Amino acid sequence: MNALISVSDKSGIVEFAQALHALGIKLISTGGTAKMLADTGLPVTEVAELTSFPEMLDGRVKTLHPKVHAGLLARRELPAHMASLNAYAIDTIDLLVVNLYPFEATVAKSGCTLEDAIENIDIGGPAMVRSAAKNWRDVGVLTDASQYAQVLAELESDGKLTLKTKFSLSVAAFNRIAQYDAAISNYLSAITFDAANQTPVPAVFPGQSNSNFIKLQDLRYGENPHQSAAFYRDLCPAPGSLVTADQLQGKELSYNNIADADAAWECVKSFDASAGAACVIVKHANPCGVALGVDALQAYSKAFQTDPTSAFGGIIALNTTLDERAALQISKQFVEVLMAPDYTPEALAVFKSKVNVRILKIALPVGGTSAWQQGRNTMDIKRVGSGLLMQTADNHELTLADLKVVTRLAPTDAQLQDLLFAWKVGKYVKSNAIVFCKDGMTMGVGAGQMSRLDSARIASIKAQAAGLSLAGTAVASDAFFPFRDGLDVVVDAGASCIIQPGGSMRDQEVIDAANERGVAMVFSGVRHFRH
């Protein structure tokens, strides 16, 4: 048996090659890999010796040769194929170990030039991988160090690989080539060439979008029982994102569980955990209760108080460790999914008897300021008929310095904090969104109505149903008030200060109404439509 080894990432390759040699497998290798193996005392045949043709063009050409590809592609069960090999003194290659030039890692580096990217496009590696993967019945192809242990175990046990293993390796190989080619296409098609200056210019969106997602699991059904569904993750998921969750107990997650859990988790992790505990309760993709507290118990209790009816069967997310006191309180309600960065053993013991509650542990990202480092998507994608809508994600963070006071009455410091809190919550509420808040707690949430007036009225109705007073509350509107009537509705309900984007042709009319009603209003300068 012959094995050709040519790897860019040399992790574990020496030990793997030593194990192959111990099994009597002949080693063939290229360039730096051959030298590394030879330096350990392993007998290695260089590809240049195999092909009787030297590496050339700074290594751009070394394995693109009939003696390599014929050895990989020949079908052992076909006499004509084997006769051709014999006629040209070509040996079969039965095991191929190749990982590719680090294109993805190269272009991810700041300061990467087009020339750097081009030189890290592998040609011979993918060609060999495709040859071996196509001829999977006769050749085992390894494209990742994580495959070494399983392959060695089978070779040591049976002296050969099963067809099942070789087919699985082939599929993984073609998947890797697809990922690699997609990365190259995405990078290059997001560059335009400035003919006047003879320089490449980067663009935000590629001319062709190639996405790669890995299936995590098949789901029982989709949004409705008559729909099929599966759950996929990004090839390289952001830290702190839902797909990195560790499920500690509970039933299998459903399609709707995952969608709602993502909404809750994205909202709760937008609150700085170092500044205190935050709790978000989501029902049907909308926050129905959000609150800050000194600990998990207080944050949860305040969030639940916003809308106890909607919280029934909801999704609960916390940005802090869940302890026993909070767990005991949460366990009194029906909850579908519970998420937190960590749990005390006592808290987990509380839910042990509630075997259906899905408990997820998701580590919050530590450090870093980029959206990816904070576990956020950098792009949002929506499927439409035979197409995609793609946009940069709404990762805008509003600060006090961004606010423009437009009324004679300015908000107090406490009101400003509530306005920022309400604004942050409103970002995660479906449009049209109206959110009443006070003292770091949602008091009423109106979501997803065709009329902003109806959203405001619903938020007020929700507060009344929960026995909450809206007097002195701060209100956030995800988009501007086109007329004064929306402002009048929230002020009639009890609002004393308002945050909205501004930008309407009738802004002055709304400002005049706020001055007339004696409330403070600030403009954020940005809107937060969420469809």
N, C-alpha and C positions, 0 to 999 in steps of 0.2 A: 504494500500500500504506500502511495506517495502523497505527501502533504505539502502544499505550497503556502508559505506564510509571508504576507506582506502587510504590515500594520503601521499606521501612523501613531495611534495610541498603543503604547507597548505595555500597558498595565497587565501583569500576569502572564505575559507571553513566554518568558523564559521558562517558568515552571510548567506551562502547558506544553511547550516544545520538549522539555526534558521528559515529561510523561509520555508523549508520543514516541520519542526515541526509545524509551524503555519498552514500549510495545512492539518495537521492530519496524516502526514506520519511518520511511526515508524522508528527510527534510530538504525542501527546496525553498529558497528565500531570495529577497531582493535587497540591495543597497544597505541602508543602516540597520535593517532588521537582521540581515545575514551576518553583518559584522557583530552585532550584539550577541547573537546566538553562538557564533564561532568563538567569541571571547570567553564564553563560559565552557568551552571545550566540546561543544556539540558538533558532530559532523554535519556540515551544511553544503549543499550544492547551490551555487549562485545561479540565478536565472540566466545571466549572460553565458555561463558555461553550458547550461541546458540548451539554449537557443543558438549557441555559437555566434552570437551577435552582441556587441557591447551596448551597455546603456549609453544613451546619447541625448543631446539637447537638454543638458542640465537635469537629466532624469525624466524628462517629459516622455521619452520613449524607452521602455524597458520590458514590459510584459505584452505589448501589442505584437504578438508573434504567433504563427501557426502552431508551433510546438507547444505553446501554452494553451491556446484556445482549442486546438484539436484534442489535446489531452483532457480538457474539461468537457468538451461537447460530444465526444465519441460515445455512441450507445453500445454498451458492452455486449448486448444480446444480438446485435446485428453483425453477422460475419463480414459484410462489406466494409463496415466501419473499422473493425479490428484489422482487416487486411490492409486498409489504407494506413493505419498507424504503423503496422509492421513494415510496409513498403518504404515509409519515410523515417523509420527508426524513432518513432515517437512513443513515449511512455504515457500511460494514463495518469491523470491527477485525480485522486480519489477524495481528497479533503482539501478545501480551500479556506484559508483563514485570512480575511481582509477586513480592515476598517479604513475608512476613507480619509483623505486630507481634511483637516478641520475647518471646512468652509464656514459653517454656522458660527463656530467660536471666533473665527477671524473677523467676520463682518459685524459681530456683536461688540467688538472692541472700539472704543472711542478713537477717532483718528485713522480708522481703517480707510485706505485709499482703494480706488478701483483696481489699481495694479496689484495691491495685496490680495484683493478678492479673487482676481483672475488667476493668480498663481496658486491659489488654494482650491481651484476647481480640479478635482481628480478625474482623469480620463481612463487610464488603464485599470484602476481599481473597480469602478462600476462595470466596465466591460467584462472583467473576469467574474465579478459577482453575478452578472446576468447570465453568462455562459454556464456557470456552475448551477445556478438556481433553475435554469431551464432544463438542465439534465439532472434533476433532483433524484431520480431513481438510482443514479450511479455515483453521485457526488454529494458529499455533505458540505454545506457552505456556512461558515460562521462569520458573522458581521459585528459581533459584540462580545466583549470579555465575559459578560454574564452567562454566555452559553457554554463556556469551556467546561465547567464542572459536570453538567449533564452529559455532554458528549464523551468526556473521559470515562464517566461511570459506565456508559454503555459499551464503549470500546474495551474497557478492562473486564467487563462481565461477559460479553458475547463475542468480542473480537470484531464487531461490526455495528453499524447503526441500523435501527429499524426503519422501515419505510415511513412509518408515522413520524419519527423524529426528523428524517431527511425532508419530508414534505413540510413539516413545521418550520424547519430552518430555511427552506426555500421561500415560503411565504414571508417570513421575517426579513429575508434578504431583499425580496422585491419591495416590501414596505419601506425598507431603509433606502433603497434607491429612489423610490417615489418621494420620500421625505427630503432627500438630498437634492434631487432635481427641482423640487418645489421651492426649496430655500434659495437656490441659484436663480430660478425664474423670478421669484418675488423680489430679490435684491436687484437684479439687473433691470427688470421692467419698471422699477421705481426710480430709474435714472433716465434723465433726458440728456441729450448731447447738445451743448451750446456751440453751434457751428461757428459763430463769430469769434468766440474765445478758445475754441477747440478744447473745451473742458466738459466733463460730466457734471450734471447738476441733479442733486437728489430731489425726489418728489415725495409727498406724504403717502399717496396711494399708488400701488403698482399698476402697471397696465394690464396685468393678469394676476388675479388673486388665486393662490393655491393653498388650501388649508389642509392641515393634517391633524386628525383627531384619533385617539386610541380608545377603543370601547372598554369601559370599565365593567359594565354588566347589562344584560337584558333585563327589562322591567316587565312586571306582570301585565301591564297595559299602559296606554298613554293617558292623555287628558281625560278621556272617556273609555269605558271598558271595551268598546268596539274598535279601539285604535291600538296598534302595536307600538312599542317604544323601546329605546335603549338609551343608555347614559354613556357619553363620551367625555374625554378630557383632552385639553391641549397637549401637544407633543411635549412641550416644556411648560408645565403649569406654574403660575405665579405662586410664590409662598403665601400661605395664609388664605388661599382661596378654597371654596367649598370642595373642589375635587380632591383636595389633600386631606380631607377629614378622615378620622379614624372612628368607625362606628363601634361603640363600646357595648351596646346592647340594643335590643328591639327588633321589630319586624323589618323586613326589607323596605327600603325607601321606594316610594311610588314616584311617578312622573310629577304629580302635583306637589308632593312633599319636597322634591328637589328644587322645583321652581320657586316655591315659597321660602324654602330654607335659604336659597341664594339671596332673595330679596331681604330677608331678615339679617343675614350675616353681613351683606354689603353695607347695610345701614348701620348696624351696631359697631362695626369696626371703623366707621368714620369718626367715632368719638374717641378722643385720646384717653386710653386706659390709665395713663399716669395721673390724669386729672380727676379720676373717680370712676365709679361703676356706672355702666349704662346697660339698659335692657330695652329690647325691641320685641314686640309681639306682632306677628304678621298673620293676616287672614286673607286668603285669595289675592296674594301678591301685594297687598297694601298694609302699611303699618297701621294697626288699630290702637296701639299704645306704645309710647316711647317715653323713657324717663331717665334722669340721672339720679344718683344717690351716693351716700357715703360707703355703701357696700351693696352686695348683690341682692340682699333681702329688700332693702329700701328701694333700690332701682326697680326691682320686679313689682313690688307692692304698688308703687306709684304708676307704673306702666299698665298694670292690670286694672287699676281704678279708672283709667280713662274710658274703657269700654268692656266691662266684664262679659257682656253678652257675646260680642264678637270674638273675644279671647278664647271662648270655648272651642276646643279642637284646633287651636292655633299653633303657630310655630314660635318658639321662644329662643332668643339669642341674647347672650351676655358677653361683655368684653372683659370679664374678670372671672377668676376662679369661683366656681359654685361651691358653697359650703353647706353644711347640714341645715342651718337655720333657713336659708333660702330654699333648699331642696324640700324641706318639710312643707313650706308654704306653697310652692309650685305643685307639689304632689296632690294638693287638694283639688286641683282643677284637671280637666281632661286636656292633655297636651299631646300633639302628634309627634313633634320633633323638638328636642332640647339641644342647644349648642352653646359651647363655652370653650375658652382656651384650655381649661383644666377643671378637674373636680377633686374634692377631697374624698378619701375613702368612705367617710361617713355619708357624704352626699350620694355617692353611688349606691350605698347600702339602702338608702331610702327608696330608691327606684327598683331595687332588685325584685320586688314582688310585682311591679308593674311591667311585666315582660314585653308588652307591646310598645312601650314608649321608646322611641328611637333616640338614643343619646349619642351625640357626635362631639368629638374632641378635635378642635382645629387650632393649631398653634398660630398665634398672631405674629406677623413679621416683626423682626427687631431691627431698628435702625433703618437708614435709607430714606430718601425723600421722593424718589421717583414713584410713579403710579404702580409700576411693576413690583418694586420693592415693598410697596404697601399692600400687595396682594390684589391690586385692581387690574381689570382689563384696560389695555391702552386703546383698544378698538371695540366698537359695538357693531354687530352685524344683525340685520333683520332679513329674513327670507321673504321674498315676494314672488309672484308667479313667474317662473323661469328666470329669476334673477335675485340679486342681493342688493340691499342698501348697506353701505359701509360708512361709518363716521368715527371720528375720534371720540373716545368715551368722555362722558360728562364728569371729569375729575376736578372741576373748578372748586377751589376752596375760598370762601368769602371771609374777609377779616374786617375788623372795625374800621380800619383805614379805608376800606373800599366803600363804606356807606356814605351816602349823601343825604343830609337832613334837608328836606324840602318844605317843611312847615315852620310856622313861627314857634311852635312848641317843640323843643328838642327832647328826645328820650333820655331818661335817667340812666345811670350806669347799669342798674338792675334790669331795666327794660331792654337795654342794648344786648345784654347777655341772653335774655329770653328771645329777642328778635333773631339773634344768630342761631339759637337752638331751634326755633321754629323754622327758620330757613333751611337748616340742615335736614330736618325731618321732611319738609316739603319736597326736597329733592328726590325722595324715595317714594313719594305718593303719586299715584297715577293722575294725570291731568284730566280735567281741571282740578287743581288741588288748593284747598284752603285748610290751614292748620292753626288752631288756637293753642297757645301754650302759656304756662305761668310757672315760675319757680322750677325750671328744668323738668317740666312734665307736660305732655300733651293733654289738653283739656277737651278737645273736640277735633275730629279729622273728617273732612269732606273730600271724597276721592272720586275721580273718574266720571264726573258728570259732564254732559254736553254743555251745560250752562254753569258759569262760575257762580252765579246767584244760587243755583240749586246746591252746589258744593258747600257754599257758605251756610245755607239753611240746614243742610244735613249735618254739618259739623255742630251746629247749635242744638239740633234735635238729639244728637248723640250725647252731648254734654248733659242735657236735661235728663235723658234717660239714665245716665250714670249718677245723677244727683250732684253734678258739679256746677259751680257758678262760673260764668265767663266774665264776670266783672273784673276789670283791670288786666285783662289778658293781652298778650302780644299775638298778632296774627301775621302769618306769612301767606302770600299768594304767589304761586309758581310763575305766573305771567301777569302782565299789567292789567289794571282795571280799565276797560274800554269806556266805561261811563261811571258816574258817581254812585249809581245804585248799588254796586257791589260793596263799596266802602260803607254806605249807609246801613246795609244789612249787617256787616260785622260790627259796626259801632253800636247799632241797636241791640246786638247780642251782648255787648259789654266790653268790646275791645277798646283799649286805651292807646295802643300804638300799633303801627302797621309797617311791614316790610314788603315791598313789591319791586319788580324790575324797573318800572318806568318805561317810557318810550312810546306811549300812546299819543296820538294827535290831540287827545283831550286830557293830557296830563294836568294842565293848569286847572281845568274844571274839577278834577279829582283832588288836587292840592287845595283848591279853594274850599271844597267840601270838608276836607280834613280840618282846615283852619276854622271853618264855621262850627264844626262839631267839637272842637277843642281837643283833638287827638294829635299825637306826634306821628309823623310818617317819614320813612327813609326809603331811598331808591338804592337797589343793589347794582343796577347796571347790567345784570345778566338775568336770564330766565332759565327755568328748569322744567321744560316740557318733558314728560315721561309717558310714552305711549306703549 
